[in-house]
Amino acid sequence: MDLSAAAGPGDRVAAHEVLSDREYQVLRMLGSGRTVSEIAAELGLSVKTVSTYRVRVLEKLGMRTTAELMRYAIERRLLDS
């Protein structure tokens, strides 16, 4: 899926803009180096739920590893401060 053309000709849409608010939050936290367990504790969610969000983010961004997500978040300055 070509997300760059999703908004129309000439408009550029960043791949992460297709994420839900929670998926985006998890992406930013993973990008900051937090583990799934740390994210779960901080957000009051189960580790399984956070893992599911991580998998969805990977799928939507066409990536396979957390390292790829981290690189993506760092390069686009999406990090959670």
Distance bins in CASP14 RR format, pairs under 12 A and 6 or more apart:
PFRMAT RR
TARGET T0000
AUTHOR 0000-0000-0000
RMODE 2
METHOD distances of the structure
MODEL  1
1 13 0 0 0 0 0 1 0 0 0 0 0
1 15 0 0 0 0 1 0 0 0 0 0 0
1 18 0 0 0 0 1 0 0 0 0 0 0
1 59 0 0 0 0 0 1 0 0 0 0 0
1 60 0 0 0 0 1 0 0 0 0 0 0
1 61 0 0 0 0 0 1 0 0 0 0 0
1 62 0 0 0 0 1 0 0 0 0 0 0
2 8 0 0 0 0 0 1 0 0 0 0 0
2 12 0 0 0 0 0 1 0 0 0 0 0
2 13 0 0 0 0 1 0 0 0 0 0 0
2 15 0 0 0 0 0 1 0 0 0 0 0
2 18 0 0 0 0 0 1 0 0 0 0 0
3 11 0 0 0 0 0 1 0 0 0 0 0
3 12 0 0 0 0 1 0 0 0 0 0 0
3 13 1 0 1 0 0 0 0 0 0 0 0
3 14 1 0 0 1 0 0 0 0 0 0 0
3 15 1 0 1 0 0 0 0 0 0 0 0
3 16 0 0 0 0 1 0 0 0 0 0 0
3 17 1 0 0 1 0 0 0 0 0 0 0
3 18 1 0 0 1 0 0 0 0 0 0 0
3 19 0 0 0 0 0 1 0 0 0 0 0
3 60 0 0 0 0 1 0 0 0 0 0 0
3 61 0 0 0 0 1 0 0 0 0 0 0
3 62 0 0 0 0 1 0 0 0 0 0 0
4 10 0 0 0 0 1 0 0 0 0 0 0
4 11 0 0 0 0 1 0 0 0 0 0 0
4 12 1 0 1 0 0 0 0 0 0 0 0
4 13 1 0 0 1 0 0 0 0 0 0 0
4 14 0 0 0 0 1 0 0 0 0 0 0
4 15 0 0 0 0 1 0 0 0 0 0 0
4 17 0 0 0 0 0 1 0 0 0 0 0
4 18 0 0 0 0 0 1 0 0 0 0 0
5 11 0 0 0 0 1 0 0 0 0 0 0
5 12 0 0 0 0 1 0 0 0 0 0 0
5 13 0 0 0 0 1 0 0 0 0 0 0
5 15 0 0 0 0 0 1 0 0 0 0 0
6 12 0 0 0 0 1 0 0 0 0 0 0
6 13 1 0 1 0 0 0 0 0 0 0 0
6 14 0 0 0 0 0 1 0 0 0 0 0
6 15 0 0 0 0 1 0 0 0 0 0 0
6 17 0 0 0 0 1 0 0 0 0 0 0
6 18 1 0 0 1 0 0 0 0 0 0 0
7 13 1 0 1 0 0 0 0 0 0 0 0
7 14 0 0 0 0 0 1 0 0 0 0 0
7 17 0 0 0 0 1 0 0 0 0 0 0
7 18 0 0 0 0 0 1 0 0 0 0 0
11 17 0 0 0 0 0 1 0 0 0 0 0
13 19 0 0 0 0 0 1 0 0 0 0 0
14 24 0 0 0 0 0 1 0 0 0 0 0
14 27 0 0 0 0 0 1 0 0 0 0 0
14 60 0 0 0 0 0 1 0 0 0 0 0
14 61 0 0 0 0 0 1 0 0 0 0 0
14 72 0 0 0 0 1 0 0 0 0 0 0
14 73 0 0 0 0 0 1 0 0 0 0 0
14 75 0 0 0 0 0 1 0 0 0 0 0
14 76 1 0 0 1 0 0 0 0 0 0 0
14 77 0 0 0 0 0 1 0 0 0 0 0
14 78 0 0 0 0 1 0 0 0 0 0 0
15 23 0 0 0 0 0 1 0 0 0 0 0
15 24 0 0 0 0 0 1 0 0 0 0 0
15 27 0 0 0 0 0 1 0 0 0 0 0
15 57 0 0 0 0 0 1 0 0 0 0 0
15 58 0 0 0 0 0 1 0 0 0 0 0
15 59 0 0 0 0 0 1 0 0 0 0 0
15 60 1 0 0 1 0 0 0 0 0 0 0
15 61 1 0 1 0 0 0 0 0 0 0 0
15 62 0 0 0 0 1 0 0 0 0 0 0
15 63 0 0 0 0 1 0 0 0 0 0 0
15 68 0 0 0 0 0 1 0 0 0 0 0
15 69 0 0 0 0 0 1 0 0 0 0 0
15 72 1 0 0 1 0 0 0 0 0 0 0
15 73 0 0 0 0 0 1 0 0 0 0 0
15 75 0 0 0 0 0 1 0 0 0 0 0
15 76 0 0 0 0 1 0 0 0 0 0 0
15 78 0 0 0 0 0 1 0 0 0 0 0
16 23 0 0 0 0 1 0 0 0 0 0 0
16 24 1 0 0 1 0 0 0 0 0 0 0
16 25 0 0 0 0 0 1 0 0 0 0 0
16 26 0 0 0 0 0 1 0 0 0 0 0
16 27 1 0 0 1 0 0 0 0 0 0 0
16 28 0 0 0 0 1 0 0 0 0 0 0
16 30 0 0 0 0 0 1 0 0 0 0 0
16 31 0 0 0 0 0 1 0 0 0 0 0
16 57 0 0 0 0 1 0 0 0 0 0 0
16 60 0 0 0 0 1 0 0 0 0 0 0
16 61 1 0 0 1 0 0 0 0 0 0 0
16 62 0 0 0 0 0 1 0 0 0 0 0
16 63 0 0 0 0 0 1 0 0 0 0 0
16 69 0 0 0 0 1 0 0 0 0 0 0
16 72 1 0 0 1 0 0 0 0 0 0 0
16 73 0 0 0 0 1 0 0 0 0 0 0
16 75 0 0 0 0 0 1 0 0 0 0 0
16 76 1 0 0 1 0 0 0 0 0 0 0
16 77 0 0 0 0 0 1 0 0 0 0 0
16 78 1 0 0 1 0 0 0 0 0 0 0
17 23 0 0 0 0 0 1 0 0 0 0 0
17 24 0 0 0 0 1 0 0 0 0 0 0
17 27 0 0 0 0 0 1 0 0 0 0 0
17 60 0 0 0 0 0 1 0 0 0 0 0
17 61 0 0 0 0 0 1 0 0 0 0 0
17 76 0 0 0 0 0 1 0 0 0 0 0
17 78 0 0 0 0 0 1 0 0 0 0 0
18 24 0 0 0 0 1 0 0 0 0 0 0
18 27 0 0 0 0 0 1 0 0 0 0 0
18 56 0 0 0 0 0 1 0 0 0 0 0
18 57 0 0 0 0 1 0 0 0 0 0 0
18 59 0 0 0 0 0 1 0 0 0 0 0
18 60 1 0 1 0 0 0 0 0 0 0 0
18 61 0 0 0 0 1 0 0 0 0 0 0
18 62 0 0 0 0 0 1 0 0 0 0 0
19 25 0 0 0 0 1 0 0 0 0 0 0
19 26 0 0 0 0 1 0 0 0 0 0 0
19 27 1 0 0 1 0 0 0 0 0 0 0
19 28 0 0 0 0 1 0 0 0 0 0 0
19 30 0 0 0 0 0 1 0 0 0 0 0
19 53 0 0 0 0 1 0 0 0 0 0 0
19 54 0 0 0 0 0 1 0 0 0 0 0
19 56 0 0 0 0 1 0 0 0 0 0 0
19 57 1 0 0 1 0 0 0 0 0 0 0
19 58 0 0 0 0 0 1 0 0 0 0 0
19 59 0 0 0 0 0 1 0 0 0 0 0
19 60 1 0 0 1 0 0 0 0 0 0 0
19 61 1 0 0 1 0 0 0 0 0 0 0
19 62 0 0 0 0 0 1 0 0 0 0 0
19 69 0 0 0 0 0 1 0 0 0 0 0
19 72 0 0 0 0 0 1 0 0 0 0 0
19 73 0 0 0 0 0 1 0 0 0 0 0
19 78 0 0 0 0 0 1 0 0 0 0 0
20 26 0 0 0 0 1 0 0 0 0 0 0
20 27 0 0 0 0 0 1 0 0 0 0 0
20 52 0 0 0 0 0 1 0 0 0 0 0
20 53 0 0 0 0 1 0 0 0 0 0 0
20 56 0 0 0 0 1 0 0 0 0 0 0
20 57 0 0 0 0 1 0 0 0 0 0 0
20 60 0 0 0 0 1 0 0 0 0 0 0
21 27 0 0 0 0 0 1 0 0 0 0 0
21 28 0 0 0 0 0 1 0 0 0 0 0
21 43 0 0 0 0 0 1 0 0 0 0 0
21 53 0 0 0 0 0 1 0 0 0 0 0
22 28 0 0 0 0 0 1 0 0 0 0 0
22 29 0 0 0 0 0 1 0 0 0 0 0
22 39 0 0 0 0 0 1 0 0 0 0 0
22 43 0 0 0 0 1 0 0 0 0 0 0
22 44 0 0 0 0 0 1 0 0 0 0 0
22 45 0 0 0 0 1 0 0 0 0 0 0
22 49 0 0 0 0 1 0 0 0 0 0 0
22 50 0 0 0 0 1 0 0 0 0 0 0
22 52 0 0 0 0 0 1 0 0 0 0 0
22 53 1 0 0 1 0 0 0 0 0 0 0
22 54 0 0 0 0 0 1 0 0 0 0 0
22 56 0 0 0 0 1 0 0 0 0 0 0
22 57 0 0 0 0 1 0 0 0 0 0 0
23 29 0 0 0 0 0 1 0 0 0 0 0
23 30 0 0 0 0 0 1 0 0 0 0 0
23 39 0 0 0 0 0 1 0 0 0 0 0
23 49 0 0 0 0 0 1 0 0 0 0 0
23 50 0 0 0 0 0 1 0 0 0 0 0
23 52 0 0 0 0 1 0 0 0 0 0 0
23 53 1 0 1 0 0 0 0 0 0 0 0
23 54 0 0 0 0 1 0 0 0 0 0 0
23 55 0 0 0 0 1 0 0 0 0 0 0
23 56 1 0 1 0 0 0 0 0 0 0 0
23 57 1 0 1 0 0 0 0 0 0 0 0
23 58 0 0 0 0 0 1 0 0 0 0 0
23 59 0 0 0 0 0 1 0 0 0 0 0
23 60 1 0 0 1 0 0 0 0 0 0 0
23 61 0 0 0 0 1 0 0 0 0 0 0
23 69 0 0 0 0 0 1 0 0 0 0 0
23 78 0 0 0 0 0 1 0 0 0 0 0
24 30 0 0 0 0 0 1 0 0 0 0 0
24 31 0 0 0 0 0 1 0 0 0 0 0
24 53 0 0 0 0 1 0 0 0 0 0 0
24 56 0 0 0 0 0 1 0 0 0 0 0
24 57 0 0 0 0 1 0 0 0 0 0 0
24 60 0 0 0 0 0 1 0 0 0 0 0
24 61 0 0 0 0 0 1 0 0 0 0 0
24 69 0 0 0 0 0 1 0 0 0 0 0
24 72 0 0 0 0 0 1 0 0 0 0 0
24 73 0 0 0 0 1 0 0 0 0 0 0
24 76 0 0 0 0 0 1 0 0 0 0 0
24 78 1 0 0 1 0 0 0 0 0 0 0
24 80 0 0 0 0 0 1 0 0 0 0 0
25 31 0 0 0 0 0 1 0 0 0 0 0
25 32 0 0 0 0 0 1 0 0 0 0 0
25 34 0 0 0 0 0 1 0 0 0 0 0
25 39 0 0 0 0 1 0 0 0 0 0 0
25 42 0 0 0 0 1 0 0 0 0 0 0
25 43 1 0 0 1 0 0 0 0 0 0 0
25 45 0 0 0 0 0 1 0 0 0 0 0
25 50 0 0 0 0 0 1 0 0 0 0 0
25 53 0 0 0 0 1 0 0 0 0 0 0
25 54 0 0 0 0 0 1 0 0 0 0 0
25 57 0 0 0 0 0 1 0 0 0 0 0
25 73 0 0 0 0 0 1 0 0 0 0 0
25 78 0 0 0 0 0 1 0 0 0 0 0
25 79 0 0 0 0 0 1 0 0 0 0 0
25 80 1 0 0 1 0 0 0 0 0 0 0
26 32 0 0 0 0 0 1 0 0 0 0 0
26 33 0 0 0 0 0 1 0 0 0 0 0
26 34 0 0 0 0 1 0 0 0 0 0 0
26 35 0 0 0 0 0 1 0 0 0 0 0
26 36 0 0 0 0 1 0 0 0 0 0 0
26 38 0 0 0 0 0 1 0 0 0 0 0
26 39 1 0 0 1 0 0 0 0 0 0 0
26 40 0 0 0 0 1 0 0 0 0 0 0
26 42 0 0 0 0 0 1 0 0 0 0 0
26 43 0 0 0 0 1 0 0 0 0 0 0
26 45 0 0 0 0 1 0 0 0 0 0 0
26 49 0 0 0 0 1 0 0 0 0 0 0
26 50 1 0 0 1 0 0 0 0 0 0 0
26 51 0 0 0 0 1 0 0 0 0 0 0
26 52 0 0 0 0 1 0 0 0 0 0 0
26 53 1 0 1 0 0 0 0 0 0 0 0
26 54 1 0 0 1 0 0 0 0 0 0 0
26 55 0 0 0 0 0 1 0 0 0 0 0
26 56 0 0 0 0 1 0 0 0 0 0 0
26 57 1 0 0 1 0 0 0 0 0 0 0
26 58 0 0 0 0 0 1 0 0 0 0 0
26 60 0 0 0 0 0 1 0 0 0 0 0
26 61 0 0 0 0 0 1 0 0 0 0 0
26 66 0 0 0 0 0 1 0 0 0 0 0
26 69 0 0 0 0 1 0 0 0 0 0 0
26 73 0 0 0 0 0 1 0 0 0 0 0
26 78 0 0 0 0 0 1 0 0 0 0 0
26 80 0 0 0 0 1 0 0 0 0 0 0
27 33 0 0 0 0 0 1 0 0 0 0 0
27 34 0 0 0 0 0 1 0 0 0 0 0
27 39 0 0 0 0 0 1 0 0 0 0 0
27 50 0 0 0 0 0 1 0 0 0 0 0
27 53 0 0 0 0 1 0 0 0 0 0 0
27 54 0 0 0 0 1 0 0 0 0 0 0
27 55 0 0 0 0 0 1 0 0 0 0 0
27 56 0 0 0 0 1 0 0 0 0 0 0
27 57 1 0 1 0 0 0 0 0 0 0 0
27 58 0 0 0 0 1 0 0 0 0 0 0
27 60 0 0 0 0 1 0 0 0 0 0 0
27 61 1 0 0 1 0 0 0 0 0 0 0
27 63 0 0 0 0 0 1 0 0 0 0 0
27 66 0 0 0 0 0 1 0 0 0 0 0
27 68 0 0 0 0 0 1 0 0 0 0 0
27 69 1 0 0 1 0 0 0 0 0 0 0
27 70 0 0 0 0 1 0 0 0 0 0 0
27 71 0 0 0 0 0 1 0 0 0 0 0
27 72 1 0 0 1 0 0 0 0 0 0 0
27 73 1 0 1 0 0 0 0 0 0 0 0
27 74 0 0 0 0 0 1 0 0 0 0 0
27 76 0 0 0 0 1 0 0 0 0 0 0
27 78 1 0 0 1 0 0 0 0 0 0 0
27 79 0 0 0 0 1 0 0 0 0 0 0
27 80 0 0 0 0 1 0 0 0 0 0 0
28 34 0 0 0 0 1 0 0 0 0 0 0
28 39 0 0 0 0 1 0 0 0 0 0 0
28 42 0 0 0 0 0 1 0 0 0 0 0
28 43 0 0 0 0 0 1 0 0 0 0 0
28 53 0 0 0 0 0 1 0 0 0 0 0
28 57 0 0 0 0 0 1 0 0 0 0 0
28 69 0 0 0 0 1 0 0 0 0 0 0
28 70 0 0 0 0 0 1 0 0 0 0 0
28 72 0 0 0 0 0 1 0 0 0 0 0
28 73 1 0 0 1 0 0 0 0 0 0 0
28 74 0 0 0 0 0 1 0 0 0 0 0
28 76 0 0 0 0 0 1 0 0 0 0 0
28 77 0 0 0 0 0 1 0 0 0 0 0
28 78 1 0 1 0 0 0 0 0 0 0 0
28 79 1 0 0 1 0 0 0 0 0 0 0
28 80 1 0 1 0 0 0 0 0 0 0 0
28 81 0 0 0 0 1 0 0 0 0 0 0
29 35 0 0 0 0 1 0 0 0 0 0 0
29 36 0 0 0 0 1 0 0 0 0 0 0
29 37 0 0 0 0 0 1 0 0 0 0 0
29 38 1 0 0 1 0 0 0 0 0 0 0
29 39 1 0 1 0 0 0 0 0 0 0 0
29 40 0 0 0 0 0 1 0 0 0 0 0
29 41 0 0 0 0 0 1 0 0 0 0 0
29 42 1 0 0 1 0 0 0 0 0 0 0
29 43 0 0 0 0 1 0 0 0 0 0 0
29 45 0 0 0 0 0 1 0 0 0 0 0
29 50 0 0 0 0 1 0 0 0 0 0 0
29 53 0 0 0 0 1 0 0 0 0 0 0
29 54 0 0 0 0 1 0 0 0 0 0 0
29 57 0 0 0 0 0 1 0 0 0 0 0
29 66 0 0 0 0 0 1 0 0 0 0 0
29 69 0 0 0 0 0 1 0 0 0 0 0
29 70 0 0 0 0 0 1 0 0 0 0 0
29 73 0 0 0 0 1 0 0 0 0 0 0
29 78 0 0 0 0 0 1 0 0 0 0 0
29 79 0 0 0 0 1 0 0 0 0 0 0
29 80 1 0 1 0 0 0 0 0 0 0 0
29 81 0 0 0 0 0 1 0 0 0 0 0
30 36 1 0 0 1 0 0 0 0 0 0 0
30 37 0 0 0 0 0 1 0 0 0 0 0
30 38 0 0 0 0 1 0 0 0 0 0 0
30 39 1 0 0 1 0 0 0 0 0 0 0
30 40 0 0 0 0 0 1 0 0 0 0 0
30 42 0 0 0 0 0 1 0 0 0 0 0
30 50 0 0 0 0 1 0 0 0 0 0 0
30 51 0 0 0 0 0 1 0 0 0 0 0
30 53 0 0 0 0 1 0 0 0 0 0 0
30 54 1 0 0 1 0 0 0 0 0 0 0
30 55 0 0 0 0 0 1 0 0 0 0 0
30 57 1 0 0 1 0 0 0 0 0 0 0
30 58 0 0 0 0 1 0 0 0 0 0 0
30 61 0 0 0 0 0 1 0 0 0 0 0
30 63 0 0 0 0 0 1 0 0 0 0 0
30 65 0 0 0 0 0 1 0 0 0 0 0
30 66 1 0 1 0 0 0 0 0 0 0 0
30 67 0 0 0 0 1 0 0 0 0 0 0
30 68 0 0 0 0 0 1 0 0 0 0 0
30 69 1 0 1 0 0 0 0 0 0 0 0
30 70 1 0 0 1 0 0 0 0 0 0 0
30 71 0 0 0 0 0 1 0 0 0 0 0
30 72 0 0 0 0 1 0 0 0 0 0 0
30 73 1 0 0 1 0 0 0 0 0 0 0
30 74 0 0 0 0 0 1 0 0 0 0 0
30 78 0 0 0 0 0 1 0 0 0 0 0
30 79 0 0 0 0 1 0 0 0 0 0 0
30 80 0 0 0 0 1 0 0 0 0 0 0
31 38 0 0 0 0 0 1 0 0 0 0 0
31 39 0 0 0 0 0 1 0 0 0 0 0
31 54 0 0 0 0 0 1 0 0 0 0 0
31 57 0 0 0 0 0 1 0 0 0 0 0
31 63 0 0 0 0 0 1 0 0 0 0 0
31 66 0 0 0 0 1 0 0 0 0 0 0
31 67 0 0 0 0 1 0 0 0 0 0 0
31 68 0 0 0 0 0 1 0 0 0 0 0
31 69 1 0 0 1 0 0 0 0 0 0 0
31 70 1 0 1 0 0 0 0 0 0 0 0
31 71 0 0 0 0 1 0 0 0 0 0 0
31 72 0 0 0 0 1 0 0 0 0 0 0
31 73 1 1 0 0 0 0 0 0 0 0 0
31 74 1 0 0 1 0 0 0 0 0 0 0
31 75 0 0 0 0 0 1 0 0 0 0 0
31 76 0 0 0 0 0 1 0 0 0 0 0
31 77 0 0 0 0 0 1 0 0 0 0 0
31 78 1 0 0 1 0 0 0 0 0 0 0
31 79 1 0 1 0 0 0 0 0 0 0 0
31 80 1 0 0 1 0 0 0 0 0 0 0
31 81 0 0 0 0 0 1 0 0 0 0 0
32 38 0 0 0 0 1 0 0 0 0 0 0
32 39 0 0 0 0 1 0 0 0 0 0 0
32 42 0 0 0 0 0 1 0 0 0 0 0
32 66 0 0 0 0 0 1 0 0 0 0 0
32 69 0 0 0 0 0 1 0 0 0 0 0
32 70 0 0 0 0 1 0 0 0 0 0 0
32 73 1 0 0 1 0 0 0 0 0 0 0
32 74 0 0 0 0 1 0 0 0 0 0 0
32 77 0 0 0 0 0 1 0 0 0 0 0
32 78 0 0 0 0 1 0 0 0 0 0 0
32 79 1 0 1 0 0 0 0 0 0 0 0
32 80 1 0 1 0 0 0 0 0 0 0 0
32 81 1 0 0 1 0 0 0 0 0 0 0
33 39 0 0 0 0 1 0 0 0 0 0 0
33 66 0 0 0 0 1 0 0 0 0 0 0
33 67 0 0 0 0 0 1 0 0 0 0 0
33 69 0 0 0 0 1 0 0 0 0 0 0
33 70 1 0 0 1 0 0 0 0 0 0 0
33 71 0 0 0 0 0 1 0 0 0 0 0
33 73 0 0 0 0 1 0 0 0 0 0 0
33 74 0 0 0 0 1 0 0 0 0 0 0
33 79 0 0 0 0 1 0 0 0 0 0 0
33 80 0 0 0 0 1 0 0 0 0 0 0
34 40 0 0 0 0 1 0 0 0 0 0 0
34 41 0 0 0 0 1 0 0 0 0 0 0
34 42 1 0 0 1 0 0 0 0 0 0 0
34 43 0 0 0 0 0 1 0 0 0 0 0
34 50 0 0 0 0 1 0 0 0 0 0 0
34 54 0 0 0 0 0 1 0 0 0 0 0
34 66 0 0 0 0 0 1 0 0 0 0 0
34 69 0 0 0 0 0 1 0 0 0 0 0
34 70 0 0 0 0 0 1 0 0 0 0 0
34 73 0 0 0 0 0 1 0 0 0 0 0
34 79 0 0 0 0 0 1 0 0 0 0 0
34 80 1 0 0 1 0 0 0 0 0 0 0
35 41 0 0 0 0 1 0 0 0 0 0 0
35 42 0 0 0 0 0 1 0 0 0 0 0
35 47 0 0 0 0 1 0 0 0 0 0 0
35 50 0 0 0 0 1 0 0 0 0 0 0
35 51 0 0 0 0 0 1 0 0 0 0 0
35 54 0 0 0 0 0 1 0 0 0 0 0
35 66 0 0 0 0 1 0 0 0 0 0 0
35 70 0 0 0 0 0 1 0 0 0 0 0
36 42 0 0 0 0 0 1 0 0 0 0 0
36 43 0 0 0 0 0 1 0 0 0 0 0
36 45 0 0 0 0 1 0 0 0 0 0 0
36 46 0 0 0 0 0 1 0 0 0 0 0
36 47 1 0 1 0 0 0 0 0 0 0 0
36 48 0 0 0 0 1 0 0 0 0 0 0
36 49 0 0 0 0 1 0 0 0 0 0 0
36 50 1 0 1 0 0 0 0 0 0 0 0
36 51 1 0 1 0 0 0 0 0 0 0 0
36 52 0 0 0 0 0 1 0 0 0 0 0
36 53 0 0 0 0 1 0 0 0 0 0 0
36 54 1 0 0 1 0 0 0 0 0 0 0
36 55 0 0 0 0 0 1 0 0 0 0 0
36 57 0 0 0 0 0 1 0 0 0 0 0
36 66 0 0 0 0 1 0 0 0 0 0 0
36 69 0 0 0 0 0 1 0 0 0 0 0
37 43 0 0 0 0 0 1 0 0 0 0 0
37 44 0 0 0 0 0 1 0 0 0 0 0
37 45 0 0 0 0 0 1 0 0 0 0 0
37 46 0 0 0 0 0 1 0 0 0 0 0
37 47 1 0 1 0 0 0 0 0 0 0 0
37 48 0 0 0 0 0 1 0 0 0 0 0
37 49 0 0 0 0 0 1 0 0 0 0 0
37 50 0 0 0 0 1 0 0 0 0 0 0
37 51 0 0 0 0 1 0 0 0 0 0 0
37 54 0 0 0 0 0 1 0 0 0 0 0
38 44 0 0 0 0 0 1 0 0 0 0 0
38 45 0 0 0 0 0 1 0 0 0 0 0
38 47 0 0 0 0 1 0 0 0 0 0 0
38 50 0 0 0 0 1 0 0 0 0 0 0
38 80 0 0 0 0 0 1 0 0 0 0 0
39 45 1 0 0 1 0 0 0 0 0 0 0
39 46 0 0 0 0 0 1 0 0 0 0 0
39 47 0 0 0 0 1 0 0 0 0 0 0
39 49 0 0 0 0 1 0 0 0 0 0 0
39 50 1 0 1 0 0 0 0 0 0 0 0
39 51 0 0 0 0 1 0 0 0 0 0 0
39 52 0 0 0 0 0 1 0 0 0 0 0
39 53 0 0 0 0 1 0 0 0 0 0 0
39 54 0 0 0 0 1 0 0 0 0 0 0
39 57 0 0 0 0 0 1 0 0 0 0 0
39 66 0 0 0 0 0 1 0 0 0 0 0
39 80 0 0 0 0 1 0 0 0 0 0 0
40 46 1 0 0 1 0 0 0 0 0 0 0
40 47 1 0 1 0 0 0 0 0 0 0 0
40 48 0 0 0 0 1 0 0 0 0 0 0
40 49 1 0 0 1 0 0 0 0 0 0 0
40 50 1 0 1 0 0 0 0 0 0 0 0
40 51 0 0 0 0 1 0 0 0 0 0 0
40 52 0 0 0 0 0 1 0 0 0 0 0
40 53 0 0 0 0 1 0 0 0 0 0 0
40 54 0 0 0 0 0 1 0 0 0 0 0
41 47 0 0 0 0 1 0 0 0 0 0 0
41 49 0 0 0 0 0 1 0 0 0 0 0
41 50 0 0 0 0 1 0 0 0 0 0 0
42 50 0 0 0 0 1 0 0 0 0 0 0
42 80 0 0 0 0 1 0 0 0 0 0 0
43 49 0 0 0 0 1 0 0 0 0 0 0
43 50 1 0 0 1 0 0 0 0 0 0 0
43 53 0 0 0 0 1 0 0 0 0 0 0
43 80 0 0 0 0 0 1 0 0 0 0 0
44 50 0 0 0 0 1 0 0 0 0 0 0
45 51 0 0 0 0 1 0 0 0 0 0 0
45 52 0 0 0 0 1 0 0 0 0 0 0
45 53 0 0 0 0 1 0 0 0 0 0 0
45 54 0 0 0 0 0 1 0 0 0 0 0
46 52 0 0 0 0 1 0 0 0 0 0 0
46 53 0 0 0 0 0 1 0 0 0 0 0
47 53 0 0 0 0 0 1 0 0 0 0 0
47 54 0 0 0 0 0 1 0 0 0 0 0
48 54 0 0 0 0 0 1 0 0 0 0 0
48 55 0 0 0 0 0 1 0 0 0 0 0
49 55 0 0 0 0 0 1 0 0 0 0 0
49 56 0 0 0 0 0 1 0 0 0 0 0
50 56 0 0 0 0 0 1 0 0 0 0 0
50 57 0 0 0 0 0 1 0 0 0 0 0
50 66 0 0 0 0 0 1 0 0 0 0 0
51 57 0 0 0 0 0 1 0 0 0 0 0
51 58 0 0 0 0 0 1 0 0 0 0 0
51 66 0 0 0 0 0 1 0 0 0 0 0
52 58 0 0 0 0 0 1 0 0 0 0 0
52 59 0 0 0 0 0 1 0 0 0 0 0
53 59 0 0 0 0 0 1 0 0 0 0 0
53 60 0 0 0 0 0 1 0 0 0 0 0
53 69 0 0 0 0 0 1 0 0 0 0 0
54 60 0 0 0 0 0 1 0 0 0 0 0
54 61 0 0 0 0 0 1 0 0 0 0 0
54 63 0 0 0 0 0 1 0 0 0 0 0
54 64 0 0 0 0 0 1 0 0 0 0 0
54 65 0 0 0 0 0 1 0 0 0 0 0
54 66 1 0 0 1 0 0 0 0 0 0 0
54 68 0 0 0 0 0 1 0 0 0 0 0
54 69 1 0 0 1 0 0 0 0 0 0 0
54 70 0 0 0 0 0 1 0 0 0 0 0
55 61 0 0 0 0 0 1 0 0 0 0 0
55 62 0 0 0 0 0 1 0 0 0 0 0
55 63 0 0 0 0 0 1 0 0 0 0 0
55 64 0 0 0 0 0 1 0 0 0 0 0
55 65 0 0 0 0 0 1 0 0 0 0 0
55 66 0 0 0 0 0 1 0 0 0 0 0
55 69 0 0 0 0 0 1 0 0 0 0 0
56 62 0 0 0 0 0 1 0 0 0 0 0
56 63 0 0 0 0 0 1 0 0 0 0 0
56 69 0 0 0 0 0 1 0 0 0 0 0
57 63 1 0 0 1 0 0 0 0 0 0 0
57 64 0 0 0 0 0 1 0 0 0 0 0
57 65 0 0 0 0 0 1 0 0 0 0 0
57 66 0 0 0 0 1 0 0 0 0 0 0
57 68 0 0 0 0 0 1 0 0 0 0 0
57 69 1 0 0 1 0 0 0 0 0 0 0
57 70 0 0 0 0 0 1 0 0 0 0 0
57 72 0 0 0 0 1 0 0 0 0 0 0
57 73 0 0 0 0 1 0 0 0 0 0 0
57 78 0 0 0 0 0 1 0 0 0 0 0
58 64 1 0 0 1 0 0 0 0 0 0 0
58 65 1 0 0 1 0 0 0 0 0 0 0
58 66 0 0 0 0 1 0 0 0 0 0 0
58 67 0 0 0 0 0 1 0 0 0 0 0
58 68 1 0 0 1 0 0 0 0 0 0 0
58 69 1 0 0 1 0 0 0 0 0 0 0
58 70 0 0 0 0 0 1 0 0 0 0 0
58 72 0 0 0 0 0 1 0 0 0 0 0
59 69 0 0 0 0 0 1 0 0 0 0 0
60 69 0 0 0 0 0 1 0 0 0 0 0
60 72 0 0 0 0 0 1 0 0 0 0 0
61 68 1 0 0 1 0 0 0 0 0 0 0
61 69 1 0 0 1 0 0 0 0 0 0 0
61 70 0 0 0 0 0 1 0 0 0 0 0
61 71 0 0 0 0 0 1 0 0 0 0 0
61 72 1 0 0 1 0 0 0 0 0 0 0
61 73 0 0 0 0 0 1 0 0 0 0 0
61 76 0 0 0 0 0 1 0 0 0 0 0
61 78 0 0 0 0 0 1 0 0 0 0 0
62 68 0 0 0 0 1 0 0 0 0 0 0
62 69 0 0 0 0 1 0 0 0 0 0 0
62 72 0 0 0 0 1 0 0 0 0 0 0
63 69 1 0 1 0 0 0 0 0 0 0 0
63 70 0 0 0 0 0 1 0 0 0 0 0
63 71 0 0 0 0 1 0 0 0 0 0 0
63 72 1 0 0 1 0 0 0 0 0 0 0
63 73 0 0 0 0 0 1 0 0 0 0 0
64 72 0 0 0 0 0 1 0 0 0 0 0
65 71 0 0 0 0 1 0 0 0 0 0 0
65 72 0 0 0 0 0 1 0 0 0 0 0
66 72 0 0 0 0 0 1 0 0 0 0 0
66 73 0 0 0 0 0 1 0 0 0 0 0
67 73 0 0 0 0 0 1 0 0 0 0 0
67 74 0 0 0 0 0 1 0 0 0 0 0
68 74 0 0 0 0 0 1 0 0 0 0 0
68 75 0 0 0 0 0 1 0 0 0 0 0
69 75 0 0 0 0 0 1 0 0 0 0 0
69 76 0 0 0 0 0 1 0 0 0 0 0
69 78 0 0 0 0 1 0 0 0 0 0 0
69 79 0 0 0 0 0 1 0 0 0 0 0
70 76 0 0 0 0 0 1 0 0 0 0 0
70 78 0 0 0 0 0 1 0 0 0 0 0
70 79 0 0 0 0 1 0 0 0 0 0 0
70 80 0 0 0 0 0 1 0 0 0 0 0
71 78 0 0 0 0 0 1 0 0 0 0 0
71 79 0 0 0 0 0 1 0 0 0 0 0
72 78 1 0 0 1 0 0 0 0 0 0 0
72 79 0 0 0 0 0 1 0 0 0 0 0
73 79 1 0 1 0 0 0 0 0 0 0 0
73 80 0 0 0 0 1 0 0 0 0 0 0
74 80 0 0 0 0 0 1 0 0 0 0 0
END
